[in-house]
């Protein structure tokens, strides 16, 4: 079988983390089976679909490295892969279904349907609409000729049931008593999701439909439509929905849920891919870190859990830190340099770039999100014009700070060579001379050279900052006292 899968988001919002996981699983399954990954735009909701949302989806698919083989912007044998360009095809199928007796014109009003359901519940019957409110076939043509607005409904076979094996959820059975005669073409001749999605899946030769469990109840409708078109239904796999740490369905109350928010916050795409893959699937042998290629080698759709998965931003942040620490120093600098330069409002000079590369291994160890880098290295590239108020009041204004600054300046003035080792030896000797402990002796030096109590390791920072600049900053802080 030539595996063909599709990711079909509606451009009615920014790419959601749950949708991104669905896209990832489709991508992994296609690549693991040498198949085709298609990106389709289900943009039939004209009022809510926008170019902004479409662009966001495409941008973040690329950011995640989920390159599609056919689809929007990429092209292929099926045109634009946008449903808004295929209305004629959907209407053609709807009328074909009417012709073969699988669908019918419906005049039932919302008020009539509510009455039908109420009576059914009162009588202990299923409230699924069965077409019994429709006029005699002889009256249909005349009403259409008179200009009456008419929808098209699919005629669900009754009695009957739809059975299928879900790759994730095993055997599924839907009694047709519980399935409405559902609308496939609205009275304004626009297709419903059920019709458009099914027609596309048939026309595009989709072999596997991998999607969220919120669409599980739609599956019998899609299978019945597929069969009525004379096609073979796809294999279905319905993924569990993502939950927040509180066990409730993931939503904005848990924080950001869009890919753009995580990208802007400084998460790496490879870390996001890795984390999303683990939300319902395991690499085995307690393996938590894997590249896309490694995940492709191991991906097994049948091993995906049907149990809800918890999306925990703190776990993602931890994993992001792991990926940052595994970068080479050169790659780390390359991926964060623009953030540092944006923070400074200028480009780094050649000498500053050397300093940045030198301090990179120290900063990597303390970074979980990329924007944190600018805060950690700013002291290297700017004069200390203002000190963190809390650091100044608690550290510099402490009684022992003046002693520490004077003694540190004295110990470092004649130091040669200026190395990390010689700096550490000199400052530890200063502690012995002054009788200060490490916190009371080193923290004033740290605040004096960085403006804060938070900085990369002290001795390495002084070495990279340079002797003259270090002594100048110690003198400045001492003068302010």
C-alpha positions as CSV (number, residue, x, y, z in Angstrom):
1,X,0.0,0.0,0.0
2,X,1.2,3.5,-0.8
3,X,0.5,5.2,2.5
4,X,-1.1,8.7,2.0
5,X,-2.0,10.8,5.1
6,X,-3.2,14.3,5.5
7,X,-3.1,17.1,8.1
8,X,-6.1,19.3,7.4
9,X,-6.4,22.3,9.8
10,X,-9.0,25.0,9.4
11,X,-7.4,28.4,9.2
12,X,-9.7,29.8,11.9
13,X,-7.0,30.2,14.5
14,X,-3.3,29.9,15.2
15,X,-1.7,26.5,15.1
16,X,-2.6,24.8,18.5
17,X,-0.3,22.5,20.3
18,X,-2.8,19.7,20.0
19,X,-3.1,20.2,16.3
20,X,0.7,20.3,16.0
21,X,0.9,16.9,17.7
22,X,-1.6,15.5,15.2
23,X,0.5,16.9,12.3
24,X,3.6,15.4,13.8
25,X,2.0,11.9,14.1
26,X,0.8,12.1,10.5
27,X,4.3,13.1,9.4
28,X,6.1,10.4,11.4
29,X,3.7,7.7,10.1
30,X,4.1,8.8,6.5
31,X,7.9,8.9,6.8
32,X,8.1,5.6,8.7
33,X,6.2,3.9,5.9
34,X,7.7,5.7,2.9
35,X,4.4,7.4,2.3
36,X,3.1,10.8,1.3
37,X,2.3,13.6,3.7
38,X,-0.3,16.0,2.5
39,X,-1.2,19.5,4.0
40,X,-4.8,20.5,3.2
41,X,-6.6,23.6,4.1
42,X,-10.2,23.0,5.3
43,X,-11.2,26.6,4.8
44,X,-14.9,26.4,4.1
45,X,-15.7,28.6,7.1
46,X,-15.6,31.8,5.1
47,X,-16.4,34.1,8.1
48,X,-13.6,32.8,10.4
49,X,-10.9,31.7,7.9
50,X,-8.2,34.3,7.4
51,X,-4.9,34.5,5.5
52,X,-3.2,35.4,8.8
53,X,-4.2,32.1,10.4
54,X,-3.2,30.2,7.2
55,X,0.2,31.8,7.2
56,X,0.7,31.0,10.8
57,X,-0.1,27.3,10.2
58,X,2.3,27.1,7.3
59,X,5.1,29.0,9.1
60,X,4.9,26.8,12.2
61,X,4.7,23.6,10.2
62,X,8.0,24.6,8.5
63,X,9.4,25.7,11.9
64,X,8.7,22.2,13.3
65,X,10.4,20.7,10.3
66,X,7.2,18.9,9.1
67,X,7.7,19.4,5.4
68,X,4.8,18.2,3.3
69,X,5.0,16.4,0.0
70,X,1.8,17.7,-1.5
71,X,-0.6,20.5,-0.4
72,X,-1.0,24.2,0.1
73,X,1.7,26.2,-1.6
74,X,3.6,23.0,-2.4
75,X,1.1,22.0,-5.0
76,X,0.4,18.5,-6.5
77,X,-2.0,16.8,-8.8
78,X,-5.1,18.1,-6.8
79,X,-4.8,21.8,-7.4
80,X,-4.5,24.2,-4.5
81,X,-5.5,21.8,-1.8
82,X,-7.9,24.4,-0.4
83,X,-11.4,23.4,0.1
84,X,-12.7,26.8,-0.8
85,X,-11.6,26.1,-4.4
86,X,-13.5,22.8,-4.7
87,X,-17.1,23.8,-4.1
88,X,-18.2,22.6,-7.5
89,X,-16.8,19.2,-6.8
90,X,-18.7,18.9,-3.5
91,X,-22.0,20.0,-5.1
92,X,-21.3,17.4,-7.9
93,X,-20.9,14.6,-5.3
94,X,-24.0,15.7,-3.3
95,X,-26.2,15.6,-6.4
96,X,-24.7,12.2,-7.4
97,X,-25.7,10.9,-4.0
98,X,-29.2,12.2,-4.5
99,X,-29.3,10.4,-7.9
100,X,-28.2,7.1,-6.4
101,X,-30.7,7.4,-3.4
102,X,-28.0,8.0,-0.8
103,X,-29.1,11.5,-0.1
104,X,-32.2,13.7,-0.3
105,X,-33.4,17.3,-0.3
106,X,-34.4,18.4,3.1
107,X,-36.9,21.1,4.1
108,X,-36.9,20.4,7.9
109,X,-36.7,23.6,9.9
110,X,-34.8,24.0,13.2
111,X,-38.2,24.3,15.0
112,X,-39.4,21.0,13.5
113,X,-36.2,19.2,14.4
114,X,-36.5,20.4,18.0
115,X,-40.1,19.1,18.1
116,X,-39.0,15.8,16.6
117,X,-36.2,15.3,19.2
118,X,-38.4,16.3,22.1
119,X,-41.1,13.8,21.0
120,X,-38.5,11.1,20.5
121,X,-37.0,11.5,24.0
122,X,-40.5,11.5,25.5
123,X,-41.3,8.3,23.7
124,X,-38.0,6.6,24.7
125,X,-36.7,6.7,21.1
126,X,-33.4,7.9,19.7
127,X,-33.5,11.6,19.0
128,X,-31.4,11.1,15.8
129,X,-33.3,12.6,12.9
130,X,-34.5,9.9,10.5
131,X,-36.0,12.0,7.7
132,X,-39.6,11.5,8.7
133,X,-40.4,15.2,8.5
134,X,-39.7,15.5,4.8
135,X,-42.5,16.1,2.2
136,X,-43.5,13.5,-0.3
137,X,-41.1,13.2,-3.2
138,X,-43.7,14.6,-5.5
139,X,-43.8,17.8,-3.6
140,X,-40.0,18.3,-3.5
141,X,-39.5,19.4,-7.2
142,X,-42.4,21.9,-7.0
143,X,-41.0,23.5,-3.8
144,X,-37.6,23.8,-5.3
145,X,-39.1,25.4,-8.4
146,X,-40.9,27.9,-6.2
147,X,-37.5,28.9,-4.8
148,X,-37.7,27.3,-1.4
149,X,-34.3,27.0,0.3
150,X,-33.4,23.4,0.6
151,X,-30.5,21.5,2.1
152,X,-29.2,18.1,1.2
153,X,-29.1,15.3,3.8
154,X,-27.4,12.0,3.7
155,X,-29.8,9.1,4.2
156,X,-28.4,6.9,7.0
157,X,-29.3,3.2,6.4
158,X,-31.7,1.9,9.1
159,X,-31.6,-0.5,10.7
160,X,-27.8,-1.0,10.6
161,X,-24.5,-0.3,12.2
162,X,-21.0,0.9,11.2
163,X,-18.1,-1.1,12.4
164,X,-14.4,-0.3,12.0
165,X,-11.1,-1.1,13.6
166,X,-9.5,2.1,15.0
167,X,-5.7,1.7,15.1
168,X,-5.6,3.4,18.5
169,X,-9.0,2.4,20.0
170,X,-9.5,-1.0,18.5
171,X,-13.0,-2.2,17.5
172,X,-15.6,0.5,17.2
173,X,-19.3,0.0,16.7
174,X,-21.9,2.7,16.0
175,X,-25.6,1.8,15.9
176,X,-27.3,3.8,13.1
177,X,-30.2,4.5,15.5
178,X,-27.8,7.1,17.1
179,X,-26.7,8.7,13.8
180,X,-28.7,11.6,12.3
181,X,-29.5,11.9,8.7
182,X,-26.9,14.6,8.5
183,X,-26.6,17.6,6.3
184,X,-24.0,17.4,3.6
185,X,-25.0,20.5,1.6
186,X,-26.5,23.6,3.3
187,X,-29.4,25.5,1.9
188,X,-26.9,28.1,0.5
189,X,-25.2,25.3,-1.4
190,X,-22.1,25.3,0.7
191,X,-20.7,22.0,1.8
192,X,-20.6,20.8,5.5
193,X,-17.4,19.5,7.0
194,X,-18.6,15.9,6.6
195,X,-19.0,16.2,2.9
196,X,-15.9,18.3,2.1
197,X,-13.6,16.3,4.2
198,X,-14.8,12.9,3.0
199,X,-14.8,13.9,-0.7
200,X,-11.2,15.2,-0.3
201,X,-10.1,12.0,1.4
202,X,-11.5,9.9,-1.4
203,X,-10.3,12.1,-4.2
204,X,-6.8,12.5,-2.7
205,X,-6.5,8.7,-2.1
206,X,-6.0,9.1,1.7
207,X,-5.3,5.6,3.2
208,X,-5.0,6.6,6.9
209,X,-6.9,9.3,8.7
210,X,-5.1,10.2,11.9
211,X,-6.9,12.9,13.9
212,X,-8.2,13.9,17.3
213,X,-10.8,11.8,19.2
214,X,-13.2,14.8,19.2
215,X,-14.0,13.7,15.6
216,X,-14.6,10.1,16.5
217,X,-18.4,10.5,16.4
218,X,-18.1,11.8,12.8
219,X,-16.3,8.7,11.6
220,X,-19.4,6.6,10.9
221,X,-20.8,9.4,8.8
222,X,-17.6,9.6,6.8
223,X,-17.4,5.9,6.3
224,X,-21.0,5.8,5.1
225,X,-20.3,8.8,2.7
226,X,-17.2,7.0,1.4
227,X,-19.1,3.8,0.7
228,X,-21.9,5.7,-1.0
229,X,-19.3,7.2,-3.3
230,X,-18.2,3.7,-4.2
231,X,-14.9,4.0,-2.5
232,X,-13.0,2.0,0.2
233,X,-12.9,3.7,3.6
234,X,-9.6,4.8,5.0
235,X,-8.1,3.3,8.1
236,X,-8.8,5.5,11.1
237,X,-6.7,6.4,14.2
238,X,-8.2,8.8,16.7
239,X,-5.7,10.4,19.1
240,X,-6.6,11.3,22.7
241,X,-7.1,14.9,23.5
242,X,-4.4,16.8,25.4
243,X,-5.0,17.6,29.0
244,X,-3.7,20.3,31.3
245,X,-1.7,19.5,34.5
246,X,-5.1,19.7,36.3
247,X,-6.5,16.8,34.3
248,X,-8.9,19.0,32.3
249,X,-9.0,19.5,28.6
250,X,-6.1,21.8,27.5
251,X,-7.3,25.3,27.0
252,X,-6.2,28.9,27.5
253,X,-6.8,28.7,31.2
254,X,-3.7,26.5,31.4
255,X,-1.6,29.2,29.6
256,X,-0.5,29.6,26.0
257,X,-1.7,26.9,23.6
258,X,-0.5,28.3,20.2
259,X,2.8,27.3,18.6
260,X,3.6,30.9,18.0
261,X,3.6,31.6,21.8
262,X,6.2,28.8,22.4
263,X,8.3,29.8,19.5
264,X,8.4,33.4,20.7
265,X,9.1,32.3,24.2
266,X,12.4,30.7,23.0
267,X,11.6,27.1,22.6
268,X,13.6,25.1,20.1
269,X,11.5,23.3,17.4
270,X,13.4,20.1,17.9
271,X,12.6,20.1,21.6
272,X,8.9,20.8,20.8
273,X,8.8,17.9,18.3
274,X,10.4,15.6,20.8
275,X,8.0,16.6,23.6
276,X,4.8,16.4,21.4
277,X,5.9,12.9,20.2
278,X,6.0,11.7,23.8
279,X,2.4,12.8,24.5
280,X,0.8,9.5,23.9
281,X,3.7,7.5,22.4
282,X,6.9,6.1,23.8
283,X,10.3,5.6,22.2
284,X,10.8,2.6,24.5
285,X,13.6,1.7,27.0
286,X,12.9,5.0,28.9
287,X,14.3,7.0,26.0
288,X,13.2,10.6,26.2
289,X,15.5,12.4,23.8
290,X,15.3,11.7,20.0
291,X,15.6,13.6,16.8
292,X,12.9,13.5,14.1
293,X,14.9,10.9,12.1
294,X,15.2,8.7,15.2
295,X,11.5,9.0,15.9
296,X,10.7,8.1,12.3
297,X,12.8,4.9,12.7
298,X,10.8,3.9,15.8
299,X,7.3,5.3,15.2
300,X,4.5,2.7,15.5
301,X,1.0,4.1,15.2
302,X,-0.5,1.0,16.9
303,X,1.7,1.8,20.0
304,X,0.0,5.2,20.5
305,X,-1.9,5.2,23.8
306,X,-5.7,5.9,23.8
307,X,-5.4,7.4,27.3
308,X,-5.3,11.2,27.7
309,X,-1.9,12.8,27.7
310,X,-0.9,15.7,29.9
311,X,0.7,18.8,28.3
312,X,3.0,20.2,31.0
313,X,4.9,23.4,30.0
314,X,7.4,22.8,32.8
315,X,8.4,19.4,31.3
316,X,8.7,21.0,27.9
317,X,10.9,23.8,29.4
318,X,13.1,21.1,31.0
319,X,13.5,19.3,27.7
320,X,14.3,22.5,26.0
321,X,17.1,23.1,28.4
322,X,18.5,19.6,27.6
323,X,18.5,20.5,23.9
324,X,20.2,23.8,24.6
325,X,23.0,22.2,26.6
326,X,23.6,19.6,23.9
327,X,24.3,22.3,21.3
328,X,27.8,23.0,20.3
329,X,29.0,26.4,21.4
330,X,29.1,27.6,17.8
331,X,25.5,26.6,17.1
332,X,24.4,28.1,20.4
333,X,26.0,31.4,19.5
334,X,24.5,31.3,16.0
335,X,21.0,30.7,17.3
336,X,21.1,33.3,20.0
337,X,23.2,36.1,18.6
338,X,20.3,37.9,17.0
339,X,18.5,37.9,20.4
340,X,21.6,39.4,22.1
341,X,22.0,42.0,19.3
342,X,18.3,42.9,19.5
343,X,18.6,43.4,23.2
344,X,21.7,45.7,22.8
345,X,20.2,47.6,19.8
346,X,23.3,47.0,17.8
347,X,25.6,44.4,16.2
348,X,28.4,42.7,18.2
349,X,31.9,43.6,17.2
350,X,34.4,41.0,16.2
351,X,36.0,41.1,19.7
352,X,32.6,40.8,21.3
353,X,31.7,37.8,19.2
354,X,34.9,36.2,20.5
355,X,33.8,37.0,24.1
356,X,30.3,35.6,23.4
357,X,31.7,32.3,22.1
358,X,34.0,32.1,25.1
359,X,31.2,32.5,27.6
360,X,28.7,30.3,25.7
361,X,29.4,27.0,27.5
362,X,28.8,28.7,30.8
363,X,25.6,30.3,29.7
364,X,24.2,27.1,28.1
365,X,24.2,25.4,31.4
366,X,21.9,28.0,32.9
367,X,19.5,28.5,30.0
368,X,16.1,26.9,29.5
369,X,14.7,29.4,27.1
370,X,16.7,31.3,24.4
371,X,15.7,34.9,25.4
372,X,17.4,34.3,28.8
373,X,20.7,34.4,27.1
374,X,20.6,38.2,26.5
375,X,20.1,38.8,30.3
376,X,23.1,36.7,31.1
377,X,25.6,38.2,28.7
378,X,24.5,41.8,28.6
379,X,27.1,42.8,31.2
380,X,29.9,41.8,28.8
381,X,28.8,44.3,26.1
382,X,27.5,47.3,28.0
383,X,28.7,49.6,30.7
384,X,27.0,49.2,34.0
385,X,24.7,52.3,34.0
386,X,22.2,51.0,36.6
387,X,22.3,48.2,39.2
388,X,19.6,45.9,40.2
389,X,18.0,47.7,43.1
390,X,17.5,44.6,45.2
391,X,21.1,43.4,44.6
392,X,22.5,46.8,45.4
393,X,20.6,47.3,48.6
394,X,21.2,43.7,49.9
395,X,24.7,43.2,48.7
396,X,26.6,46.5,48.0
397,X,25.1,48.4,50.9
398,X,25.9,45.6,53.3
399,X,28.7,46.5,55.9
400,X,31.2,44.0,54.5
401,X,30.8,45.1,50.8
402,X,33.3,48.0,51.0
403,X,35.9,45.6,52.5
404,X,35.3,43.0,49.8
405,X,35.5,45.5,46.9
406,X,38.7,47.1,48.2
407,X,40.4,43.7,48.9
408,X,39.3,42.3,45.5
409,X,40.7,45.3,43.6
410,X,43.9,45.0,45.5
411,X,44.2,41.3,44.9
412,X,43.5,41.7,41.1
413,X,45.5,44.8,40.3
414,X,48.9,43.2,40.0
415,X,47.6,39.8,38.7
416,X,49.5,38.4,35.8
417,X,48.6,36.3,33.9
418,X,44.9,37.0,33.7
419,X,43.4,33.5,33.7
420,X,40.4,31.9,35.3
421,X,42.7,29.9,37.6
422,X,44.8,32.9,38.7
423,X,41.7,35.0,39.3
424,X,40.2,32.2,41.5
425,X,43.4,31.9,43.5
426,X,43.7,35.6,44.1
427,X,40.1,36.0,45.2
428,X,40.1,33.0,47.5
429,X,43.2,34.4,49.0
430,X,41.3,37.7,49.5
431,X,38.7,35.7,51.6
432,X,41.5,34.4,53.8
433,X,42.9,37.9,54.3
434,X,39.5,39.6,55.1
435,X,37.9,36.7,57.0
436,X,34.8,36.9,54.8
437,X,33.0,33.9,53.6
438,X,32.4,33.2,49.9
439,X,28.9,34.8,49.8
440,X,29.9,38.0,51.6
441,X,33.2,38.3,49.7
442,X,32.2,37.3,46.1
443,X,28.7,38.7,45.8
444,X,29.8,42.3,46.0
445,X,32.3,41.6,43.2
446,X,29.6,39.9,41.1
447,X,27.1,42.9,41.5
448,X,29.9,45.4,40.7
449,X,30.9,43.7,37.4
450,X,27.4,42.5,36.2
451,X,24.9,44.8,38.0
452,X,23.1,41.9,39.6
453,X,23.6,38.9,41.8
454,X,22.7,36.7,38.8
455,X,25.5,36.1,36.2
456,X,27.6,33.2,34.8
457,X,30.3,31.8,37.1
458,X,32.3,34.6,38.7
459,X,35.9,33.7,37.9
460,X,35.2,32.8,34.3
461,X,33.1,36.0,33.9
462,X,36.0,38.2,35.2
463,X,38.5,36.5,32.8
464,X,36.2,37.0,29.8
465,X,35.4,40.6,30.8
466,X,39.1,41.5,31.0
467,X,41.4,42.9,33.6
468,X,41.0,46.6,32.8
469,X,37.2,46.5,32.6
470,X,37.0,44.4,35.8
471,X,39.1,46.9,37.8
472,X,37.1,49.8,36.3
473,X,33.8,48.3,37.4
474,X,35.1,47.5,40.9
475,X,36.3,51.1,41.2
476,X,33.0,52.5,40.0
477,X,30.9,50.5,42.5
478,X,33.4,51.5,45.3
479,X,33.1,55.1,44.3
480,X,29.3,55.0,44.4
481,X,29.6,53.8,48.0
